[in-house]
Amino acid sequence: MTNRKIRVLIVDDSASVRMTLSQIIDSDPDLEVMATAADPYLAVERIRHEVPDVIFLDIELPRMDGLTFLRKIMSQRPIPVVICSSLAEEGSDTLLQALEAGAVDVVAKPRVDTTHFLQESRMRICDAAKAAAHAKLRGVKKAPPPPINVEAKLTADAIIPPLSEARAASLRAKQPQTEPIICIGASTGGTEALRDVLEKLPANSPGIVIVQHMPEKFTNAFARRLDSLCAIEVKEAEDGDVVQAGRALIAPGNQHMVLHRTGSRYTVNIVDGPHVSRHRPSVDVMFRSASQVAGRNAMGVILTGMGDDGARGLLEMRQAGSHTIAQDEETSVVFGMPKEAIQRGAAVKVVPLGRVAAEIDLYARNIPRTGAAS
């Protein structure tokens, strides 16, 4: 390991966006802007002189669109690419095509209208750059990236108060048996991982709740795309949605999702609040709510992603009696979130991505079922 910074190439036709992104990236001690380019042809010239660790790429570009350029990069000289586009705010299907073509993440262009939104944009952009630098590209072996600094972050306490040991024990003792529920958390690399899992599930699978770190509005396009590919229904969660067999609910970007139980029925609440583990929605928030209201009736799954969001929550689920699994290192695009969960003892099993759907099906078939309310 060296102490060098992660080098970023910015490709955007707007001079003001290039300047703002450069200021944001250079403000992080782990990152530096290697160069900027107004179009893909200029970007190629920059890459010939020095290969960046990460490329931030707009979709709408002169002379060659970003999606075409991305496909050329991935076929000729794969480099981790983060799509940084205003299309993220529109929930564009083009961004899903970019992820399928090999981009490792999507972020919205920085918002500079207020200090608050600029700070949130900075956090998301810098975190995406670091995650991309650690991403495992298909068929590409590379040297380990530079180490990164760990910044302070809020825990799920900011949204859901933790339970005392006595209260947690009391809830476990009184907890009714319900239909099983599957809780999945993912980040970098998670869009393709989720597709792999959900496409394999039968139409009568247990109800599923999902937190995938992605921009606001983009989650709706992502859910629609998965819905067109899967036997189960997939939709962006709305406040009060019922969690039921054959349906997967994806937390909307920029809002937390909390599981709620009334009798034997589960619903979700969509809530505002601060970033937890540097994310909104946060996997930790969703997992903690599941530990408190579902316990042994739930299964927790943590997939590929940078950072540690979900590790604490998955441990809480296991302590509450949930069955828990983590994706293995070999099949993770970024072995951050699963690694943290495994190191904390949160995962009952560690499995490759290709086995996750089978583990969900096995759990669903083996758990006793009842429709009795309490």
N, C-alpha and C positions, 0 to 999 in steps of 0.2 A: 504494500500500500504506500502511495505517495501522498503528499499534501497538496498536490496540484488541484486546481478547480475544475469543475465540469464545464466544458466548452460548448457554447450554444451558438448555432447559426440561425438567424431570424430571416425568414423569407416572406415579405409582405410589400405590396405596392404602395402603401400609404407611408409617407415619411413620418407623419406624426405618430402612427402606430409603431413603426420601427423605433422611434425615439423613446416612446413610453415603455415599450417592452424592454428596451435596452436598459433604461433606468431601473425598472423593476428587477430585472435579472441581475444586473451589476450590484444592486443593493444587498444581495444575499452573499455572505462570505464563502459559500460553497460553489458559487456559480460565476461565470464570466461570459460576456458576449464576445465570441471569436470574430464574428463578422456579421454584416447584414446584406441583404440583396433584395432588389425591387421585383425580380422575376426569376423563374427557374433557370434561365440561361446564365444569368449572373451568378446564381447560386452554384451552378456547376463549376464555374471558374473559381469561386471561393474554395470549393471542396477539392479541386485539383491542387491547390496550394497547401491546404490543411484540412484534414478530416475532422469534423466536429463530433462531440459525444452525443449531441442531441440536435435535432432540427425542429424549430417552431415554424409551421407552414400554414399559410392561409390557403383557402380553397379557390377563391375568386382572384385570379392573377392574370396579368397580360402575357401574351405570346404563348403561354401554355398553362392550362388550368392546374390547380394544385393536386387534384385527384390523379391526373395523368402523370404528373411529376412524381407523386408518391409511388405509383405502380412501377415507374422506371427505376426509382431508387431501390425498391424492394427486389426487383428482378436482377439488377446489375451490381449494386453495392449497398446492401442493407445497412441502414443507420436508423436508430430509434427516432421516430417522428411523432411530435405532438401537434395535432391540428389546432390552430388558434384562429377562430373564425367567428364572425358575427352571425353566421348561420346557426351556431350553437344556441343562440337566443331565439331562433325561429323553430327549433326542433327539426331541422332538415334531415331528410332521408339520405342526402348526399354524405353526411357525416358517418352514417352507419356503413355506407359503402367504403369510406376511408378506413374505418376500423377493420372491416373485412379484408381490405387490401393490405393491411399490415401496420397501420398507425397504432401506437400503443395507448394513446389517450386523446381526449378532446377537451379543450377549454374555450370559454368565451373570451373575446377580446377584452382587454382591461377596461373597466368602467372608471372614469375619472370625474364623474359628476359630483361626488362628495368624497371626503376623506375616508369615511367608513367603507364605502364600496371600493375605493381604490385599495384599501388595506386588505379587504377580502379577496380582491383580484390578485394582489401581490402574493398572498398566501397560497392561493390555488395554483397560480402560474409557477411559482418556485417549487412547490411540492411536485407538480407534474413534471418539471424538468429533472428533478432528482430521481423520481420514480422511473422515468424513461431511461435515464442513464444506467439504471440497474436492471432494465428489462432484458429478458432473454428472447432474442429474435430467433425465429425458426431457422435451423441450419447454420447459425452463426455462433462461433466461439470467440469470446473477446476477453481481454484482461479485466480484472475487477475494477470497478470505477472508484474514484476517490471516496474516502469516508465522509459522512455528512454530520453536521452538528444537530443535536437534538434540542428543539425549542419547547418551551413550556406550553402545555395545552390543558384545556378543561376536560374533566371526566364526565361520565353520564350523570353524576350528582347534580350537574347544572340543569338537567331536565327532569330526572326521576330520582327522588331521595332513596338512598340505600336502606335496606331493612336491617333491623337489629337481628342478632343471631336467634334470639327468642322468638321474634315475630316470624322470621323465616321458617323456623322449626314448626311453629304453630300452623303456618299456611301449608307446609308440606303434609302435615298430619291430617288436615281437613280438606285437602285438595281433592275435588271429585275427578273421576275418570271421565275423559271426554274423547272426542275424535282426535286423532293425532294431527299435529301441525308442524310444518317444516319451516325453519328460519335460516335464510342464507345471506351471508355478507361477502362482498367482493369489492375490489378496487381495480388498480391497473391490470389489464389483461382479463378483467372479469366479464366484459361484454361477450367475448367469444367463449369463455369458460361457461357462462350461464347458458348460452345457446347449446353447447354440447350437453349440458345436464338436462335442460328442460325438453329438448327435442327427443330425448330417450324415454321420457316419463309417459306412462299410459294415461288415458283420459280420466281414469278414476283415481288418480293420485291424491294424496292428502292435500289440504289447503296449504299454500305456500306464501310466505312473506319474504320480500327480498329488499335489501339495501345494496345498491350499486352506486359508488361515487361517480356522479356525472352532472353536467350542468342542468340548470333549470330549463324546463320545456323539452329538453332532449330526451328525458326519460319517457315522455309520451310516445315519441317516434320509436324509441327502442322497444317499448312494450308492444306497440302495433306490429313491429317487425317480427318479434318473437311469436306473437299471437298467430301470424300468418304461417309460421313454420311448425308450430307445436300442436299436439293433440289436446293439450290442456288450454284453457283460456288464460291469456296473459293481458293484464291491463295496468295502467298507472293507477296507483291507489288514490282514492278520494276519501275524505273524512266520513267515517261511518260504514265504509265498505265491509261486507261480511266475508270472513275467511272461510271458504268452503271447499269441499273436495272438487278436484278438477279445475281449480283456479289458482293463479299466481298473481299476487299484488306487488308491484314495484314501487317503492317509495319515490315520491316526486322530488326532483332536484331542488335543492335549497330549502327543504323542510324535513323535519324529523318525522319518523313513523313509529307509533307506539301501539303495542298490542293490548287489547282490552277484552275481558271476559265477562259475560253475563250468563249465569247458569252454565250450560254446556256450549254456548255459542261464543265464538270469537269475532271481534270486529277490530278495525284499526282506527286510530285517531291520528290526524295529520296536524302537527303542531309546529309553531315557530320557536325560536330560541337561539342561543349562541352556538357557535361551532363546538362540537365535542370531538376530542381527539383530532382536531383540526378539520373536521368534516361536518357538513350538514347536507344530506342526512348522515347520521352516524350509525354504524353497525352496533357499537356499544349500547346506544340508547335502545335500539330494537331488541337486542339480545337481553338486556336487563329487564325490559318489560316482559319478555317471554319467560324469563326465570321466575318472575314474581307472579304471573297469572297462569302460566301453563305448566311449568316445572316438568314433572315426569311425563306429561302428555306431549312434550315437544322434542324435536330433534334440531340441533344447531349445526350448521355447516359453514366453515370459513374457507374461502377460496383465495386465489392469487391477489396480491395487492401490496403496496408499499406502506410502511409504517406499522402501527400496532392497533388500529381501530378494530374492535371486535374481540381482541384477545382477553381483555378483562371480562367482557360480557359473556363470552363463551365459557369461561371458567365459572362464572356465576350460574350459568345454565347447568353445567355439569354438577355443581354443588347442590342445585335444586332438584337433581334427579333426571335431567335431560340426557338423551344420548347425543354425543357430540363427535364430529369428525373434522379433520383438516386435510386440505390438499397437500400432496407431497412436494418436495423441492424439485424433483425432476420435471414435473409437468406444470409447475407454476411459472408464469411469465416473470413475476417478481415474488420471491419467497420471503416476504416481509411479514404480512399479517399472519399467515399460517405458522411461520417460524416462531413468532412471538407467542401464539396460542399454544403451540407444542411445548415450548420452553416453560410456560407457566403451568403445565399439566392440565390444560383445558380440554384437550382432545382425547377421547376414548380410543379413537382409531385414526391412523394417518393413511390415506389412500391416494392413488393416482387419479387424475381428473376423469379418466375413462371409467372408473369404478364408482363415482359419486352417485350417479342415477341408480345403479344397482343397490347401493347401500341404502338409499332412500326407499326404494321398493321393498327391500328386505325388512327394514324397520317398519314400514307400513303394514306389511303382512304379518309381522310377529307381535305387534302391540295389541293388547286386548282392547276391544272397542265397546262403547256403550253410548247410548243417546240420552241417558238419564241426566236431568238437570239437577242442580243443587242450589 
